[in-house]
């Protein structure tokens, strides 16, 4: 009888340990890994959008020289990047 009781306690403690470990892993993913992946994705998206906005400005008459120079060096306006980044974070469910 005592062997059966001890083995039930071991199984219960093992099961409880697995539940606690699963909760910790899910929280780590949700609060650390997931936001990091989303920010990385949003950074890439915002860079592409900001570069496209510079290209669109370069196509407009009147301001071509500055934007063409920026396109050649891969630069873009910070305000365009930040705006696109914030919008992406909002879409993905993260607030900055």
C-alpha positions as CSV (number, residue, x, y, z in Angstrom):
1,X,0.0,0.0,0.0
2,X,2.8,2.5,0.8
3,X,4.5,1.8,-2.5
4,X,1.3,2.6,-4.4
5,X,0.9,5.8,-2.4
6,X,4.5,6.8,-2.9
7,X,4.3,6.2,-6.7
8,X,1.0,8.3,-6.9
9,X,2.8,11.1,-5.1
10,X,5.8,10.9,-7.4
11,X,3.4,11.0,-10.5
12,X,1.5,14.0,-9.0
13,X,4.7,15.9,-8.3
14,X,6.0,15.1,-11.7
15,X,2.8,16.2,-13.4
16,X,2.7,19.4,-11.3
17,X,6.3,20.2,-12.3
18,X,5.5,19.7,-16.0
19,X,2.6,22.1,-15.7
20,X,4.7,24.8,-14.0
21,X,7.4,24.3,-16.5
22,X,4.9,24.7,-19.4
23,X,3.5,27.9,-17.9
24,X,7.0,29.4,-17.5
25,X,7.9,28.4,-21.1
26,X,4.7,29.9,-22.5
27,X,5.2,33.1,-20.6
28,X,8.8,33.4,-21.8
29,X,7.7,32.9,-25.4
30,X,4.8,35.3,-25.1
31,X,6.6,38.1,-23.4
32,X,10.2,37.8,-24.7
33,X,10.5,35.8,-28.0
34,X,7.2,36.9,-29.7
35,X,7.7,40.6,-29.2
36,X,11.3,40.4,-30.4
37,X,10.2,38.6,-33.6
38,X,7.4,41.1,-34.2
39,X,9.8,44.1,-33.8
40,X,12.3,42.5,-36.2
41,X,9.6,42.0,-38.8
42,X,8.2,45.5,-38.3
43,X,11.6,47.0,-38.7
44,X,12.0,45.3,-42.0
45,X,8.6,46.3,-43.2
46,X,9.1,49.9,-42.0
47,X,12.4,50.2,-43.8
48,X,10.9,49.0,-47.0
49,X,8.0,51.4,-46.7
50,X,10.2,54.4,-45.8
51,X,12.5,53.6,-48.8
52,X,9.4,53.4,-51.1
53,X,8.2,56.8,-49.8
54,X,11.6,58.3,-50.7
55,X,11.3,56.7,-54.1
56,X,7.8,58.1,-54.6
57,X,9.1,61.6,-53.6
58,X,12.0,61.3,-56.1
59,X,9.4,60.6,-58.9
60,X,7.6,63.8,-58.1
61,X,8.9,66.9,-59.9
62,X,10.7,69.6,-58.0
63,X,12.4,67.7,-55.2
64,X,14.2,65.1,-57.2
65,X,17.9,65.8,-56.4
66,X,17.7,65.3,-52.7
67,X,15.6,62.1,-52.9
68,X,17.7,60.6,-55.7
69,X,20.8,61.2,-53.6
70,X,19.1,59.5,-50.7
71,X,18.0,56.5,-52.8
72,X,21.6,56.0,-54.1
73,X,22.9,55.7,-50.5
74,X,19.9,53.7,-49.1
75,X,18.8,56.5,-46.8
76,X,15.2,57.4,-45.9
77,X,13.4,59.9,-43.7
78,X,13.3,58.8,-40.0
79,X,9.7,60.2,-39.6
80,X,8.5,57.8,-42.4
81,X,10.3,54.9,-40.8
82,X,8.9,55.6,-37.3
83,X,5.4,56.1,-38.5
84,X,5.4,52.8,-40.5
85,X,7.1,51.0,-37.5
86,X,4.4,52.2,-35.1
87,X,1.6,51.2,-37.5
88,X,3.1,47.8,-37.9
89,X,3.4,47.3,-34.1
90,X,-0.3,48.3,-33.7
91,X,-1.3,45.9,-36.4
92,X,0.6,43.1,-34.8
93,X,-0.8,43.8,-31.3
94,X,2.2,45.5,-29.7
95,X,2.2,49.0,-28.3
96,X,5.5,50.8,-28.1
